[in-house]
């Protein structure tokens, strides 16, 4: 199962070190999601990573950084609602319903589905799906290797996510809270 990290929305102390460590320890991809940080902070962070590390970063907020730093791809969400004209790179998207999964599945390399569990990083952000609904979607083939579970995901929930046919797990709170404590 692919494990994906998502950065916190604002600046974080020692974040270049944290991202380097995540990638070195087996995290597949890091989603650079910084709506509370400016493009200059994101640029400085990316400058601290080497070429191989940047090739495993997907940008959420400043699509112009994709080409500038030869990043892995661009994520479509409420901040980037459309991919740049002529863009042919790796593409991911946030979805919050089964209808969105059906609509976008063929257009993207993978899709986040959230919130699967109650959020760790967003207080009051509750799961949108029952386990029975997720199981039915898996049986119908809607949840598969292209669907990444997001929202309240912790390492102990990975066996359940595998059973539900998710292709990966995306984490913010579970990963960053551990690393910042060290």
N, CA and C atoms as an extended XYZ file, in Angstrom:
546
Properties=species:S:1:pos:R:3:atomname:S:1:resname:S:1:resid:I:1 pbc="F F F"
N         0.849       -1.188        0.000 N   UNK     1
C         0.000        0.000        0.000 CA  UNK     1
C         0.883        1.235        0.000 C   UNK     1
N         0.543        2.160       -0.857 N   UNK     2
C         1.291        3.415       -0.974 CA  UNK     2
C         0.969        4.308        0.227 C   UNK     2
N         2.001        4.850        0.869 N   UNK     3
C         1.824        5.775        1.986 CA  UNK     3
C         2.243        7.166        1.499 C   UNK     3
N         1.340        8.120        1.673 N   UNK     4
C         1.549        9.486        1.189 CA  UNK     4
C         1.452       10.434        2.380 C   UNK     4
N         2.368       11.382        2.432 N   UNK     5
C         2.324       12.408        3.486 CA  UNK     5
C         1.789       13.703        2.889 C   UNK     5
N         1.040       14.441        3.710 N   UNK     6
C         0.551       15.766        3.331 CA  UNK     6
C         1.098       16.745        4.356 C   UNK     6
N         1.668       17.838        3.878 N   UNK     7
C         2.248       18.813        4.799 CA  UNK     7
C         1.151       19.608        5.497 C   UNK     7
N         1.449       20.133        6.681 N   UNK     8
C         0.515       21.053        7.331 CA  UNK     8
C         0.348       22.315        6.476 C   UNK     8
N        -0.758       23.038        6.642 N   UNK     9
C        -1.043       24.191        5.778 CA  UNK     9
C        -0.131       25.400        5.974 C   UNK     9
N         0.489       25.528        7.120 N   UNK    10
C         1.382       26.668        7.373 CA  UNK    10
C         2.828       26.227        7.433 C   UNK    10
N         3.702       27.159        7.775 N   UNK    11
C         5.123       26.815        7.887 CA  UNK    11
C         5.358       26.022        9.166 C   UNK    11
N         6.333       25.141        9.109 N   UNK    12
C         6.665       24.244       10.214 CA  UNK    12
C         8.172       24.310       10.442 C   UNK    12
N         8.597       24.366       11.697 N   UNK    13
C        10.024       24.336       12.010 CA  UNK    13
C        10.653       23.061       11.471 C   UNK    13
N        11.817       23.182       10.896 N   UNK    14
C        12.607       22.051       10.398 CA  UNK    14
C        11.882       21.236        9.324 C   UNK    14
N        11.011       21.874        8.546 N   UNK    15
C        10.197       21.107        7.599 CA  UNK    15
C        11.013       20.461        6.481 C   UNK    15
N        12.061       21.107        6.024 N   UNK    16
C        12.904       20.467        4.999 CA  UNK    16
C        13.459       19.163        5.566 C   UNK    16
N        13.957       19.204        6.787 N   UNK    17
C        14.475       18.003        7.446 CA  UNK    17
C        13.381       16.942        7.556 C   UNK    17
N        12.170       17.345        7.944 N   UNK    18
C        11.063       16.399        8.102 CA  UNK    18
C        10.721       15.743        6.769 C   UNK    18
N        10.627       16.526        5.707 N   UNK    19
C        10.296       15.966        4.391 CA  UNK    19
C        11.397       15.021        3.918 C   UNK    19
N        12.647       15.420        4.083 N   UNK    20
C        13.764       14.542        3.706 CA  UNK    20
C        13.682       13.214        4.456 C   UNK    20
N        13.379       13.294        5.731 N   UNK    21
C        13.298       12.082        6.558 CA  UNK    21
C        12.130       11.205        6.116 C   UNK    21
N        10.979       11.812        5.851 N   UNK    22
C         9.825       11.038        5.380 CA  UNK    22
C        10.159       10.272        4.104 C   UNK    22
N        10.760       10.961        3.166 N   UNK    23
C        11.104       10.326        1.892 CA  UNK    23
C        12.159        9.243        2.070 C   UNK    23
N        13.132        9.482        2.929 N   UNK    24
C        14.182        8.499        3.183 CA  UNK    24
C        13.643        7.248        3.878 C   UNK    24
N        12.589        7.433        4.677 N   UNK    25
C        12.041        6.310        5.439 CA  UNK    25
C        10.911        5.580        4.729 C   UNK    25
N        10.686        5.893        3.456 N   UNK    26
C         9.759        5.086        2.680 CA  UNK    26
C         8.425        5.706        2.308 C   UNK    26
N         8.187        6.960        2.665 N   UNK    27
C         6.963        7.614        2.208 CA  UNK    27
C         7.069        7.737        0.687 C   UNK    27
N         6.033        7.334       -0.025 N   UNK    28
C         6.069        7.327       -1.498 CA  UNK    28
C         6.147        8.731       -2.076 C   UNK    28
N         5.227        9.582       -1.599 N   UNK    29
C         5.041       10.907       -2.167 CA  UNK    29
C         4.698       11.863       -1.034 C   UNK    29
N         5.130       13.113       -1.176 N   UNK    30
C         4.723       14.157       -0.241 CA  UNK    30
C         3.916       15.190       -1.020 C   UNK    30
N         2.731       15.470       -0.512 N   UNK    31
C         1.896       16.525       -1.083 CA  UNK    31
C         2.219       17.816       -0.342 C   UNK    31
N         2.764       18.780       -1.072 N   UNK    32
C         3.093       20.084       -0.511 CA  UNK    32
C         1.831       20.940       -0.566 C   UNK    32
N         1.133       20.991        0.556 N   UNK    33
C        -0.137       21.715        0.681 CA  UNK    33
C         0.085       22.851        1.671 C   UNK    33
N         0.199       24.071        1.164 N   UNK    34
C         0.567       25.218        1.994 CA  UNK    34
C        -0.337       26.428        1.744 C   UNK    34
N        -1.655       26.316        1.949 N   UNK    35
C        -2.525       27.472        1.701 CA  UNK    35
C        -2.277       28.640        2.661 C   UNK    35
N        -1.652       28.371        3.799 N   UNK    36
C        -1.373       29.447        4.761 CA  UNK    36
C         0.038       30.017        4.604 C   UNK    36
N         0.793       29.486        3.675 N   UNK    37
C         2.149       29.975        3.413 CA  UNK    37
C         2.178       30.593        2.016 C   UNK    37
N         3.055       31.509        1.819 N   UNK    38
C         3.182       32.136        0.512 CA  UNK    38
C         4.064       31.334       -0.422 C   UNK    38
N         4.074       31.756       -1.669 N   UNK    39
C         4.884       31.059       -2.676 CA  UNK    39
C         6.368       31.128       -2.328 C   UNK    39
N         6.811       32.211       -1.687 N   UNK    40
C         8.236       32.339       -1.347 CA  UNK    40
C         8.643       31.312       -0.304 C   UNK    40
N         7.766       31.036        0.671 N   UNK    41
C         8.057       30.009        1.669 CA  UNK    41
C         8.119       28.630        1.006 C   UNK    41
N         7.206       28.368        0.092 N   UNK    42
C         7.211       27.089       -0.624 CA  UNK    42
C         8.464       26.952       -1.473 C   UNK    42
N         8.844       28.018       -2.127 N   UNK    43
C        10.043       27.999       -2.963 CA  UNK    43
C        11.278       27.705       -2.102 C   UNK    43
N        11.394       28.368       -0.949 N   UNK    44
C        12.537       28.121       -0.057 CA  UNK    44
C        12.571       26.667        0.409 C   UNK    44
N        11.408       26.123        0.721 N   UNK    45
C        11.338       24.726        1.143 CA  UNK    45
C        11.827       23.812        0.016 C   UNK    45
N        11.329       24.031       -1.192 N   UNK    46
C        11.725       23.196       -2.331 CA  UNK    46
C        13.207       23.343       -2.658 C   UNK    46
N        13.754       24.522       -2.466 N   UNK    47
C        15.194       24.724       -2.701 CA  UNK    47
C        16.047       23.893       -1.743 C   UNK    47
N        15.486       23.525       -0.584 N   UNK    48
C        16.212       22.708        0.389 CA  UNK    48
C        16.218       21.224        0.073 C   UNK    48
N        15.454       20.829       -0.939 N   UNK    49
C        15.381       19.425       -1.331 CA  UNK    49
C        16.216       19.191       -2.582 C   UNK    49
N        16.746       17.989       -2.721 N   UNK    50
C        17.507       17.692       -3.939 CA  UNK    50
C        16.557       17.273       -5.066 C   UNK    50
N        17.093       17.078       -6.248 N   UNK    51
C        16.298       16.776       -7.450 CA  UNK    51
C        15.455       15.510       -7.274 C   UNK    51
N        16.049       14.454       -6.704 N   UNK    52
C        15.318       13.202       -6.514 CA  UNK    52
C        14.169       13.381       -5.511 C   UNK    52
N        14.392       14.171       -4.486 N   UNK    53
C        13.337       14.426       -3.502 CA  UNK    53
C        12.208       15.259       -4.113 C   UNK    53
N        12.568       16.268       -4.871 N   UNK    54
C        11.543       17.106       -5.507 CA  UNK    54
C        10.708       16.308       -6.510 C   UNK    54
N        11.286       15.293       -7.098 N   UNK    55
C        10.558       14.458       -8.062 CA  UNK    55
C         9.485       13.603       -7.379 C   UNK    55
N         9.420       13.662       -6.049 N   UNK    56
C         8.401       12.933       -5.286 CA  UNK    56
C         7.444       13.890       -4.566 C   UNK    56
N         7.410       15.152       -5.024 N   UNK    57
C         6.552       16.180       -4.427 CA  UNK    57
C         5.420       16.522       -5.391 C   UNK    57
N         4.204       16.575       -4.855 N   UNK    58
C         3.052       17.049       -5.625 CA  UNK    58
C         2.611       18.359       -4.991 C   UNK    58
N         2.453       19.376       -5.826 N   UNK    59
C         2.140       20.731       -5.346 CA  UNK    59
C         0.622       20.940       -5.302 C   UNK    59
N         0.152       21.631       -4.268 N   UNK    60
C        -1.275       21.913       -4.100 CA  UNK    60
C        -1.641       23.367       -4.354 C   UNK    60
N        -0.743       24.287       -4.106 N   UNK    61
C        -1.165       25.687       -4.054 CA  UNK    61
C        -0.536       26.609       -5.092 C   UNK    61
N         0.586       26.266       -5.623 N   UNK    62
C         1.277       27.155       -6.564 CA  UNK    62
C         1.739       26.333       -7.767 C   UNK    62
N         0.855       26.131       -8.755 N   UNK    63
C         1.193       25.244       -9.873 CA  UNK    63
C         2.419       25.678      -10.658 C   UNK    63
N         2.771       26.971      -10.610 N   UNK    64
C         3.950       27.427      -11.345 CA  UNK    64
C         5.238       26.808      -10.794 C   UNK    64
N         5.206       26.309       -9.557 N   UNK    65
C         6.390       25.679       -8.977 CA  UNK    65
C         6.643       24.287       -9.559 C   UNK    65
N         5.636       23.699      -10.192 N   UNK    66
C         5.774       22.376      -10.805 CA  UNK    66
C         6.937       22.344      -11.795 C   UNK    66
N         6.906       23.248      -12.759 N   UNK    67
C         7.978       23.268      -13.766 CA  UNK    67
C         9.265       23.841      -13.213 C   UNK    67
N         9.160       24.874      -12.396 N   UNK    68
C        10.355       25.514      -11.843 CA  UNK    68
C        11.235       24.522      -11.092 C   UNK    68
N        10.618       23.546      -10.411 N   UNK    69
C        11.384       22.606       -9.592 CA  UNK    69
C        11.296       21.161      -10.074 C   UNK    69
N        10.738       20.919      -11.254 N   UNK    70
C        10.596       19.564      -11.799 CA  UNK    70
C         9.938       18.627      -10.783 C   UNK    70
N         8.787       19.052      -10.277 N   UNK    71
C         8.065       18.273       -9.276 CA  UNK    71
C         7.345       17.097       -9.929 C   UNK    71
N         6.863       16.179       -9.102 N   UNK    72
C         6.154       15.003       -9.610 CA  UNK    72
C         4.838       15.381      -10.278 C   UNK    72
N         4.082       16.314       -9.671 N   UNK    73
C         2.786       16.622      -10.256 CA  UNK    73
C         2.049       17.744       -9.565 C   UNK    73
N         0.785       17.897       -9.978 N   UNK    74
C        -0.094       18.958       -9.474 CA  UNK    74
C        -1.379       18.312       -8.958 C   UNK    74
N        -1.845       18.823       -7.824 N   UNK    75
C        -3.071       18.334       -7.199 CA  UNK    75
C        -4.197       19.340       -7.404 C   UNK    75
N        -5.337       18.853       -7.892 N   UNK    76
C        -6.505       19.695       -8.102 CA  UNK    76
C        -7.387       19.633       -6.860 C   UNK    76
N        -7.739       20.816       -6.353 N   UNK    77
C        -8.600       20.935       -5.173 CA  UNK    77
C        -9.258       22.304       -5.220 C   UNK    77
N        -9.716       22.811       -4.080 N   UNK    78
C       -10.382       24.122       -4.086 CA  UNK    78
C        -9.421       25.264       -4.392 C   UNK    78
N        -8.110       25.066       -4.206 N   UNK    79
C        -7.127       26.127       -4.486 CA  UNK    79
C        -6.644       26.106       -5.936 C   UNK    79
N        -6.527       24.932       -6.508 N   UNK    80
C        -6.185       24.780       -7.933 CA  UNK    80
C        -7.352       24.017       -8.538 C   UNK    80
N        -8.258       24.730       -9.163 N   UNK    81
C        -9.478       24.093       -9.654 CA  UNK    81
C        -9.325       23.465      -11.038 C   UNK    81
N        -8.304       23.882      -11.772 N   UNK    82
C        -8.035       23.318      -13.092 CA  UNK    82
C        -6.536       23.201      -13.288 C   UNK    82
N        -6.144       22.208      -14.051 N   UNK    83
C        -4.732       22.060      -14.391 CA  UNK    83
C        -4.356       23.111      -15.438 C   UNK    83
N        -3.101       23.548      -15.450 N   UNK    84
C        -2.679       24.537      -16.454 CA  UNK    84
C        -2.905       24.022      -17.880 C   UNK    84
N        -3.198       24.921      -18.789 N   UNK    85
C        -3.397       24.564      -20.192 CA  UNK    85
C        -2.143       23.866      -20.710 C   UNK    85
N        -2.325       22.735      -21.349 N   UNK    86
C        -1.211       21.987      -21.914 CA  UNK    86
C        -0.491       21.088      -20.930 C   UNK    86
N        -0.915       21.058      -19.689 N   UNK    87
C        -0.256       20.235      -18.668 CA  UNK    87
C        -0.454       18.759      -18.973 C   UNK    87
N         0.637       18.001      -18.987 N   UNK    88
C         0.571       16.566      -19.262 CA  UNK    88
C         1.211       15.727      -18.170 C   UNK    88
N         1.497       16.345      -17.026 N   UNK    89
C         2.184       15.629      -15.958 CA  UNK    89
C         1.252       14.807      -15.086 C   UNK    89
N         1.823       14.307      -13.995 N   UNK    90
C         1.104       13.508      -13.009 CA  UNK    90
C         0.018       14.368      -12.382 C   UNK    90
N        -1.170       13.815      -12.243 N   UNK    91
C        -2.302       14.602      -11.750 CA  UNK    91
C        -3.063       13.833      -10.677 C   UNK    91
N        -3.388       14.557       -9.598 N   UNK    92
C        -4.168       13.991       -8.511 CA  UNK    92
C        -5.290       14.966       -8.169 C   UNK    92
N        -6.277       14.469       -7.413 N   UNK    93
C        -7.443       15.311       -7.116 CA  UNK    93
C        -8.071       14.886       -5.801 C   UNK    93
N        -8.678       15.844       -5.111 N   UNK    94
C        -9.446       15.574       -3.897 CA  UNK    94
C       -10.901       15.303       -4.258 C   UNK    94
N       -11.469       14.267       -3.635 N   UNK    95
C       -12.892       13.942       -3.797 CA  UNK    95
C       -13.500       13.735       -2.412 C   UNK    95
N       -14.764       14.105       -2.293 N   UNK    96
C       -15.450       13.996       -1.006 CA  UNK    96
C       -16.746       13.200       -1.105 C   UNK    96
N       -16.924       12.512       -2.234 N   UNK    97
C       -18.120       11.680       -2.410 CA  UNK    97
C       -17.814       10.593       -3.441 C   UNK    97
N       -18.645        9.561       -3.420 N   UNK    98
C       -18.507        8.499       -4.420 CA  UNK    98
C       -18.829        9.028       -5.814 C   UNK    98
N       -19.737        9.991       -5.888 N   UNK    99
C       -20.080       10.582       -7.186 CA  UNK    99
C       -18.863       11.268       -7.808 C   UNK    99
N       -18.096       11.995       -6.992 N   UNK   100
C       -16.872       12.627       -7.507 CA  UNK   100
C       -15.872       11.575       -7.968 C   UNK   100
N       -15.739       10.481       -7.223 N   UNK   101
C       -14.829        9.404       -7.653 CA  UNK   101
C       -15.224        8.903       -9.036 C   UNK   101
N       -16.501        8.628       -9.199 N   UNK   102
C       -16.981        8.135      -10.509 CA  UNK   102
C       -16.684        9.149      -11.620 C   UNK   102
N       -16.907       10.411      -11.331 N   UNK   103
C       -16.741       11.462      -12.342 CA  UNK   103
C       -15.289       11.640      -12.775 C   UNK   103
N       -14.347       11.588      -11.819 N   UNK   104
C       -12.966       11.970      -12.113 CA  UNK   104
C       -11.971       10.819      -12.235 C   UNK   104
N       -12.378        9.623      -11.934 N   UNK   105
C       -11.434        8.506      -11.833 CA  UNK   105
C       -10.565        8.311      -13.085 C   UNK   105
N       -11.142        8.419      -14.237 N   UNK   106
C       -10.389        8.167      -15.469 CA  UNK   106
C        -9.454        9.311      -15.853 C   UNK   106
N        -9.630       10.485      -15.258 N   UNK   107
C        -8.843       11.660      -15.638 CA  UNK   107
C        -7.584       11.875      -14.800 C   UNK   107
N        -7.438       11.124      -13.692 N   UNK   108
C        -6.354       11.398      -12.746 CA  UNK   108
C        -5.559       10.139      -12.441 C   UNK   108
N        -4.310       10.338      -12.031 N   UNK   109
C        -3.450        9.213      -11.670 CA  UNK   109
C        -3.896        8.585      -10.358 C   UNK   109
N        -4.328        9.398       -9.413 N   UNK   110
C        -5.028        8.904       -8.237 CA  UNK   110
C        -5.874       10.013       -7.639 C   UNK   110
N        -6.825        9.572       -6.796 N   UNK   111
C        -7.778       10.480       -6.165 CA  UNK   111
C        -7.761       10.266       -4.662 C   UNK   111
N        -7.772       11.345       -3.901 N   UNK   112
C        -8.000       11.254       -2.464 CA  UNK   112
C        -9.503       11.143       -2.246 C   UNK   112
N        -9.917       10.264       -1.344 N   UNK   113
C       -11.299       10.222       -0.888 CA  UNK   113
C       -11.280       10.541        0.599 C   UNK   113
N       -12.039       11.565        0.985 N   UNK   114
C       -12.015       11.973        2.387 CA  UNK   114
C       -13.330       12.621        2.799 C   UNK   114
N       -13.560       12.699        4.105 N   UNK   115
C       -12.786       12.076        5.189 CA  UNK   115
C       -13.256       10.649        5.459 C   UNK   115
N       -12.303        9.729        5.489 N   UNK   116
C       -12.603        8.322        5.737 CA  UNK   116
C       -12.871        8.094        7.220 C   UNK   116
N       -12.029        8.669        8.064 N   UNK   117
C       -12.197        8.588        9.513 CA  UNK   117
C       -12.285       10.012       10.051 C   UNK   117
N       -12.591       10.163       11.326 N   UNK   118
C       -12.587       11.485       11.946 CA  UNK   118
C       -11.174       12.058       11.870 C   UNK   118
N       -11.060       13.299       11.443 N   UNK   119
C        -9.766       13.937       11.218 CA  UNK   119
C        -8.956       14.097       12.505 C   UNK   119
N        -7.652       13.959       12.373 N   UNK   120
C        -6.716       14.210       13.470 CA  UNK   120
C        -6.338       15.685       13.489 C   UNK   120
N        -6.139       16.275       12.317 N   UNK   121
C        -5.633       17.643       12.221 CA  UNK   121
C        -6.731       18.709       12.131 C   UNK   121
N        -7.948       18.331       11.765 N   UNK   122
C        -9.057       19.293       11.638 CA  UNK   122
C       -10.119       18.952       12.681 C   UNK   122
N       -10.163       19.717       13.734 N   UNK   123
C       -11.105       19.470       14.824 CA  UNK   123
C       -12.546       19.542       14.319 C   UNK   123
N       -13.337       18.531       14.674 N   UNK   124
C       -14.739       18.513       14.292 CA  UNK   124
C       -15.016       18.006       12.889 C   UNK   124
N       -13.991       17.630       12.146 N   UNK   125
C       -14.140       17.133       10.775 CA  UNK   125
C       -14.353       15.628       10.852 C   UNK   125
N       -15.600       15.191       10.737 N   UNK   126
C       -15.998       13.804       10.973 CA  UNK   126
C       -16.012       12.985        9.685 C   UNK   126
N       -15.906       11.684        9.858 N   UNK   127
C       -15.974       10.747        8.745 CA  UNK   127
C       -17.257       10.964        7.945 C   UNK   127
N       -17.148       10.857        6.628 N   UNK   128
C       -18.309       11.045        5.755 CA  UNK   128
C       -18.892        9.716        5.280 C   UNK   128
N       -18.253        8.603        5.663 N   UNK   129
C       -18.651        7.299        5.137 CA  UNK   129
C       -18.715        6.267        6.257 C   UNK   129
N       -19.676        5.359        6.165 N   UNK   130
C       -19.692        4.237        7.099 CA  UNK   130
C       -18.800        3.139        6.522 C   UNK   130
N       -18.396        2.226        7.373 N   UNK   131
C       -17.590        1.109        6.884 CA  UNK   131
C       -18.385        0.284        5.865 C   UNK   131
N       -19.671        0.176        6.070 N   UNK   132
C       -20.524       -0.573        5.140 CA  UNK   132
C       -20.563        0.107        3.766 C   UNK   132
N       -20.659        1.419        3.742 N   UNK   133
C       -20.652        2.145        2.464 CA  UNK   133
C       -19.323        1.964        1.743 C   UNK   133
N       -18.241        2.017        2.494 N   UNK   134
C       -16.913        1.827        1.894 CA  UNK   134
C       -16.770        0.405        1.358 C   UNK   134
N       -17.248       -0.578        2.114 N   UNK   135
C       -17.176       -1.979        1.669 CA  UNK   135
C       -17.968       -2.172        0.381 C   UNK   135
N       -19.151       -1.580        0.305 N   UNK   136
C       -19.969       -1.696       -0.907 CA  UNK   136
C       -19.256       -1.054       -2.097 C   UNK   136
N       -18.669        0.120       -1.890 N   UNK   137
C       -17.927        0.790       -2.972 CA  UNK   137
C       -16.741       -0.046       -3.421 C   UNK   137
N       -16.089       -0.718       -2.476 N   UNK   138
C       -14.966       -1.601       -2.827 CA  UNK   138
C       -15.464       -2.794       -3.642 C   UNK   138
N       -16.565       -3.395       -3.218 N   UNK   139
C       -17.129       -4.544       -3.942 CA  UNK   139
C       -17.548       -4.168       -5.355 C   UNK   139
N       -17.992       -2.934       -5.538 N   UNK   140
C       -18.396       -2.451       -6.869 CA  UNK   140
C       -17.204       -2.040       -7.726 C   UNK   140
N       -15.992       -2.053       -7.151 N   UNK   141
C       -14.795       -1.673       -7.888 CA  UNK   141
C       -14.539       -0.179       -7.913 C   UNK   141
N       -15.345        0.583       -7.194 N   UNK   142
C       -15.144        2.031       -7.162 CA  UNK   142
C       -13.895        2.381       -6.357 C   UNK   142
N       -13.700        1.720       -5.229 N   UNK   143
C       -12.468        1.894       -4.456 CA  UNK   143
C       -11.489        0.848       -4.952 C   UNK   143
N       -10.350        1.325       -5.438 N   UNK   144
C        -9.322        0.444       -5.975 CA  UNK   144
C        -7.958        1.103       -5.837 C   UNK   144
N        -6.970        0.644       -6.597 N   UNK   145
C        -5.590        1.149       -6.472 CA  UNK   145
C        -5.444        2.633       -6.780 C   UNK   145
N        -6.421        3.231       -7.445 N   UNK   146
C        -6.356        4.665       -7.759 CA  UNK   146
C        -6.980        5.552       -6.685 C   UNK   146
N        -7.526        4.953       -5.642 N   UNK   147
C        -8.204        5.721       -4.591 CA  UNK   147
C        -7.377        5.660       -3.311 C   UNK   147
N        -7.044        6.845       -2.800 N   UNK   148
C        -6.210        6.992       -1.606 CA  UNK   148
C        -7.087        7.483       -0.455 C   UNK   148
N        -7.059        6.763        0.659 N   UNK   149
C        -7.830        7.138        1.843 CA  UNK   149
C        -7.176        8.327        2.535 C   UNK   149
N        -7.989        9.311        2.908 N   UNK   150
C        -7.504       10.509        3.600 CA  UNK   150
C        -8.505       10.880        4.682 C   UNK   150
N        -8.003       11.394        5.769 N   UNK   151
C        -8.847       11.867        6.856 CA  UNK   151
C        -8.824       10.911        8.029 C   UNK   151
N        -8.069       11.268        9.061 N   UNK   152
C        -8.006       10.450       10.262 CA  UNK   152
C        -7.243        9.155       10.102 C   UNK   152
N        -6.487        9.026        9.033 N   UNK   153
C        -5.755        7.791        8.765 CA  UNK   153
C        -4.526        7.712        9.675 C   UNK   153
N        -4.404        6.572       10.340 N   UNK   154
C        -3.236        6.268       11.168 CA  UNK   154
C        -2.695        4.908       10.733 C   UNK   154
N        -1.471        4.613       11.134 N   UNK   155
C        -0.848        3.365       10.687 CA  UNK   155
C        -1.631        2.133       11.127 C   UNK   155
N        -2.280        2.187       12.279 N   UNK   156
C        -3.043        1.021       12.743 CA  UNK   156
C        -4.304        0.768       11.915 C   UNK   156
N        -4.724        1.729       11.093 N   UNK   157
C        -5.923        1.564       10.263 CA  UNK   157
C        -5.588        1.016        8.868 C   UNK   157
N        -4.318        0.849        8.572 N   UNK   158
C        -3.925        0.373        7.242 CA  UNK   158
C        -4.495       -1.008        6.915 C   UNK   158
N        -4.506       -1.981        7.843 N   UNK   159
C        -5.118       -3.272        7.486 CA  UNK   159
C        -6.578       -3.147        7.047 C   UNK   159
N        -7.352       -2.301        7.697 N   UNK   160
C        -8.745       -2.088        7.285 CA  UNK   160
C        -8.797       -1.456        5.899 C   UNK   160
N        -7.935       -0.473        5.649 N   UNK   161
C        -7.914        0.183        4.334 CA  UNK   161
C        -7.527       -0.805        3.237 C   UNK   161
N        -6.591       -1.704        3.531 N   UNK   162
C        -6.223       -2.738        2.555 CA  UNK   162
C        -7.407       -3.650        2.277 C   UNK   162
N        -8.121       -4.031        3.333 N   UNK   163
C        -9.310       -4.885        3.191 CA  UNK   163
C       -10.372       -4.203        2.329 C   UNK   163
N       -10.439       -2.874        2.398 N   UNK   164
C       -11.403       -2.103        1.615 CA  UNK   164
C       -10.890       -1.758        0.211 C   UNK   164
N        -9.747       -2.298       -0.170 N   UNK   165
C        -9.158       -2.151       -1.511 CA  UNK   165
C        -8.581       -0.775       -1.819 C   UNK   165
N        -8.342        0.065       -0.814 N   UNK   166
C        -7.708        1.352       -1.088 CA  UNK   166
C        -6.298        1.113       -1.627 C   UNK   166
N        -5.895        1.942       -2.570 N   UNK   167
C        -4.565        1.843       -3.145 CA  UNK   167
C        -3.496        2.520       -2.314 C   UNK   167
N        -3.917        3.290       -1.317 N   UNK   168
C        -2.948        3.983       -0.476 CA  UNK   168
C        -3.630        4.703        0.664 C   UNK   168
N        -2.779        5.265        1.501 N   UNK   169
C        -3.238        6.022        2.660 CA  UNK   169
C        -2.462        7.327        2.705 C   UNK   169
N        -3.198        8.431        2.852 N   UNK   170
C        -2.567        9.747        2.966 CA  UNK   170
C        -2.718       10.222        4.404 C   UNK   170
N        -1.627       10.744        4.951 N   UNK   171
C        -1.635       11.160        6.349 CA  UNK   171
C        -0.994       12.517        6.511 C   UNK   171
N        -1.568       13.304        7.401 N   UNK   172
C        -0.994       14.570        7.817 CA  UNK   172
C        -0.764       14.502        9.325 C   UNK   172
N        -1.831       14.491       10.082 N   UNK   173
C        -1.742       14.519       11.540 CA  UNK   173
C        -0.943       13.379       12.129 C   UNK   173
N        -1.176       12.159       11.675 N   UNK   174
C        -0.499       10.993       12.236 CA  UNK   174
C         1.007       11.060       12.023 C   UNK   174
N         1.433       11.556       10.889 N   UNK   175
C         2.864       11.613       10.572 CA  UNK   175
C         3.529       12.810       11.229 C   UNK   175
N         2.976       13.982       11.033 N   UNK   176
C         3.632       15.192       11.533 CA  UNK   176
C         3.641       15.267       13.056 C   UNK   176
N         2.597       14.759       13.711 N   UNK   177
C         2.590       14.825       15.167 CA  UNK   177
C         3.698       13.948       15.746 C   UNK   177
N         3.987       12.827       15.114 N   UNK   178
C         5.081       11.959       15.561 CA  UNK   178
C         6.438       12.598       15.329 C   UNK   178
N         6.643       13.172       14.154 N   UNK   179
C         7.957       13.723       13.818 CA  UNK   179
C         8.269       14.986       14.584 C   UNK   179
N         7.258       15.815       14.824 N   UNK   180
C         7.520       17.047       15.553 CA  UNK   180
C         7.806       16.788       17.028 C   UNK   180
N         7.340       15.650       17.520 N   UNK   181
C         7.597       15.304       18.925 CA  UNK   181
C         9.028       14.837       19.125 C   UNK   181
N         9.701       14.455       18.051 N   UNK   182
C        11.082       13.927       18.158 CA  UNK   182
C        12.103       15.033       18.144 C   UNK   182
